[in-house]
Amino acid sequence: MSDNRPIGFIDSGVGGLTVVKEALKQLPNESVAYLGDQARCPYGPRPHEEVLEFTWEMTRFLLKKNIKMLVIACNTATAIALEDIKAALDIPVVGVILPGSRAALKRTETHRIGVIGTEMTVKSLAYSQAMAQKSAKTAVHELACPKFVPLVESKQYRSSLAKMVVAESLKPLKQKGIDTLVLGCTHYPLLKPLVQNFMGDNVTLVDSGAETVGEVSMLLDYFDIAANEQTLPPEHHFYTTASPKMFEEIGKDWLPLPSLTVEKVVIVDN
C-alpha cells in the first residue's frame, strides 16, 4: 500500500526549507506542501497566544491541501502548539524539538550542551526539559539569538554583517565549555558555516530540523503511508503569506530542485 498525498511543512518563514532539503534527500518519492508565514515572521518575540493562533491558521490551510502528515518545521511553533495540534488531528504530527534533543544527547561526550533559538523557544525551556527527562546529568545552556532570523529572511546569511552578528550573539556560549550545540531554529542552518567557524571544530552542531526527517521517515513506515516511486516525479508546492520573490531566491539557493515556484496566499481565518 502507498499514499502519494503530500507531507505538509509549516514555518514562520523560509527556515523550514532546511528541513525540506533533508526530506528531499532522505525521502525522494515524497511530495511536499510547504507554507511559510513570512508576512508575520519572526514568531520568536510574539506572545504565546498569537503563535498558537498563527500555527493553527497555517495548519488549517495545509489540511485543505490533503496532506497525510504535518511537520511543524519551526521550533517556536513546536514549543507552543505541537501538543494542541497533535491532539486535535487524525494524521501524524511531528515537531522539531524532541529529535534535536535526542541527537544532541547522543553526540555529547562531556554532557555540556548549548541550544540557540528564538526568544520564545528559549523562554519555553522546551529543549532543557526534553533533555532533562532523558539525562539528569546533562547541563543545558540555552541562548536566544533574535537577530539570526531577520538575517536569513533578508538573504544576508553569507554577509560580513552576518559574521559579525553571529560572533556577537554567540560570545556568551564560548565560556560555557559545551561540546555540542543545537541549532534550535530551522532558520539557523543557513548560518551554519559562520556558527561552526566561531564556535570551533571541537563543538558538534546539531541541526534539529534535519534530525526530524529521520522521525518522519519512521512514521511513514509505521503508519504505512509512504509514497511509492511513481512514473511522474513527486509534486512540490510552496506557499508564502508575503512576497514570493525573496522566498524563491532563498529556495533556489538552498534546495536541490530544478525549478521552484512560490504562490502568495492568504491564510487568516475570516
C-alpha positions in Angstrom: 0.0 0.0 0.0 1.2 3.5 -0.8 0.0 7.0 -0.1 1.1 9.7 -2.6 -0.5 12.6 -0.7 2.0 15.3 0.2 3.7 15.8 3.6 2.9 19.3 4.9 5.6 21.5 6.4 4.8 24.8 8.2 7.2 27.5 9.4 7.3 31.2 10.3 9.3 31.8 7.1 11.9 30.2 5.0 13.7 28.4 7.8 11.7 25.2 7.4 13.3 24.8 3.9 16.3 23.4 5.8 14.0 20.5 6.9 12.6 20.2 3.4 16.1 20.0 2.0 16.8 16.9 4.2 13.4 15.4 3.3 14.1 15.7 -0.4 17.4 13.8 0.2 16.1 11.1 2.5 12.6 10.7 1.1 12.9 11.3 -2.7 9.5 9.8 -3.5 7.5 12.1 -1.2 5.7 15.2 -2.3 6.0 18.4 -0.3 3.4 21.1 0.5 5.2 23.9 2.4 3.8 27.1 3.9 6.0 29.9 5.2 4.2 32.7 7.1 6.7 35.4 6.1 4.3 38.2 6.5 4.3 37.7 10.3 7.8 36.4 10.7 9.6 36.2 13.2 7.5 34.3 15.7 10.1 34.3 18.4 9.2 37.7 20.0 5.4 37.2 19.7 3.1 36.3 22.6 2.2 32.7 23.3 -1.5 33.0 22.2 -0.5 34.7 18.9 2.0 31.9 18.0 -0.7 29.3 18.8 -3.3 31.1 16.6 -0.9 31.6 13.7 0.2 28.0 13.8 -3.4 26.8 13.7 -4.1 29.1 10.7 -1.1 27.5 8.8 -2.2 24.0 9.8 -5.8 24.6 8.6 -4.5 26.0 5.3 -2.4 22.8 4.6 -5.2 20.5 5.7 -7.1 21.8 2.7 -4.3 20.6 0.5 -5.0 17.0 1.7 -1.7 16.4 3.5 -1.1 12.9 5.1 1.3 14.2 7.8 2.2 17.6 9.3 5.7 18.7 10.2 5.9 21.8 12.4 9.2 22.8 11.0 9.5 25.7 13.4 10.9 25.4 16.9 8.9 28.3 18.3 5.6 26.8 16.9 6.7 23.3 18.1 7.3 24.6 21.6 3.9 26.4 21.8 1.5 24.4 19.6 2.7 20.8 19.0 0.7 19.1 21.7 -2.5 21.0 20.9 -2.4 20.2 17.2 -1.3 16.6 17.7 -4.3 16.0 20.0 -6.7 17.5 17.5 -5.6 16.0 14.2 -6.1 12.4 12.9 -2.9 12.5 10.9 0.6 12.2 12.4 2.1 15.5 13.6 5.9 15.9 14.1 7.8 18.7 15.8 11.5 19.6 15.7 12.4 19.8 19.4 12.5 16.1 20.5 14.5 14.8 17.5 17.0 17.6 18.1 17.3 16.9 21.8 17.8 13.2 21.2 20.5 13.8 18.6 22.4 16.2 21.0 22.3 13.7 23.9 23.6 11.0 21.5 26.6 13.1 20.4 27.8 14.9 23.5 30.7 13.4 25.4 31.0 16.0 28.1 27.3 16.3 28.8 27.5 20.1 28.3 25.1 21.1 25.6 24.2 24.5 24.2 20.9 25.4 22.5 20.4 28.5 20.4 16.9 29.6 19.4 14.3 32.4 19.3 13.3 34.2 22.4 10.1 32.2 22.7 11.8 28.8 22.2 14.4 29.6 24.9 11.8 31.0 27.2 9.7 27.8 26.9 12.8 25.7 28.1 11.4 23.0 25.8 14.9 21.7 25.0 16.2 21.8 28.6 13.1 19.9 29.7 13.3 17.3 26.9 16.9 16.6 27.7 16.4 16.6 31.5 13.8 13.8 31.1 16.4 11.6 29.3 19.6 12.6 31.1 19.6 14.3 34.5 23.4 14.7 34.5 23.5 16.9 31.3 23.9 20.6 31.7 22.0 22.6 29.0 22.8 26.2 28.3 20.1 28.0 26.2 20.7 31.3 24.5 18.3 33.4 22.5 19.7 34.8 19.2 16.9 37.1 18.0 19.0 38.7 15.2 19.5 35.5 13.3 16.1 35.0 11.7 16.0 38.5 10.1 19.4 37.9 8.6 18.2 34.7 7.0 14.8 36.1 5.8 16.6 39.1 4.2 19.1 36.7 2.5 22.1 38.1 4.3 23.3 34.8 5.7 26.6 34.9 3.9 27.4 38.6 4.5 30.1 40.2 6.7 27.2 41.6 8.8 26.1 38.0 9.5 29.6 37.1 10.5 29.7 40.0 13.0 26.2 39.3 14.4 26.9 35.6 14.9 30.2 36.3 16.7 28.5 38.9 19.0 25.5 36.7 19.7 27.4 33.5 20.5 30.0 35.1 22.7 28.3 34.1 26.0 28.3 30.4 24.9 32.0 30.3 24.3 32.7 30.5 28.0 30.4 27.5 28.8 32.7 24.7 27.7 30.0 23.0 25.6 30.9 20.2 23.1 27.6 20.1 21.3 25.4 23.0 20.1 21.8 22.5 18.9 20.6 24.9 16.2 17.2 25.2 17.8 15.6 27.2 15.0 15.2 25.9 11.5 16.5 29.2 10.0 19.9 28.8 11.7 21.4 26.0 9.5 21.7 28.7 6.8 24.2 30.3 9.2 25.9 27.0 10.0 29.3 27.8 8.4 29.6 31.0 10.4 28.4 29.4 13.7 30.9 26.5 13.2 33.7 28.9 12.5 33.1 30.9 15.6 32.4 28.0 18.0 35.4 26.0 16.7 35.8 22.4 15.3 35.6 20.9 18.8 31.9 21.8 19.0 29.5 19.5 17.2 26.5 21.2 15.6 23.1 19.5 15.7 20.5 20.6 13.1 17.2 19.9 14.8 15.3 20.1 11.5 17.5 17.6 9.7 17.1 15.2 12.6 13.3 15.5 12.4 13.3 13.9 8.9 14.5 10.6 10.4 11.4 10.6 12.6 9.2 11.5 9.6 10.7 8.5 7.7 10.0 6.2 10.6 6.4 7.4 11.0 5.7 7.0 7.2 6.7 3.3 7.6 4.9 2.8 10.9 1.6 4.1 9.6 2.1 2.6 6.2 1.7 5.9 4.4 5.0 6.2 2.5 4.8 7.1 -1.2 5.9 4.6 -3.9 8.2 5.5 -6.7 6.0 6.9 -9.5 6.4 7.3 -13.2 6.0 11.0 -12.8 8.2 12.8 -10.3 6.7 13.9 -7.0 5.0 17.4 -7.0 6.2 20.1 -4.6 4.1 23.1 -3.8 5.4 26.2 -1.9 3.3 28.9 -0.4 4.1 32.2 1.4 2.0 34.9 3.1 4.4 37.6 1.8 6.2 38.3 -1.5 7.3 35.2 -3.3 10.4 36.8 -4.7 12.7 36.5 -1.7 11.3 33.1 -0.8 12.1 31.9 -4.4 15.6 33.3 -4.3 16.4 31.5 -1.0 14.6 28.4 -2.1 16.6 28.2 -5.3 19.8 28.8 -3.4 19.1 26.2 -0.8 17.0 23.4 -2.4 18.2 20.8 -4.9 15.2 21.4 -7.2 15.5 22.2 -11.0 12.7 24.7 -10.6 10.7 26.3 -7.8 7.5 28.4 -7.9 6.0 30.0 -4.9 2.4 31.1 -4.6 1.3 34.0 -2.3 -1.7 33.0 -0.2 -4.0 34.5 2.5 -4.4 32.2 5.5 -6.0 34.5 8.0 -9.4 33.0 9.1 -12.4 35.1 8.4 
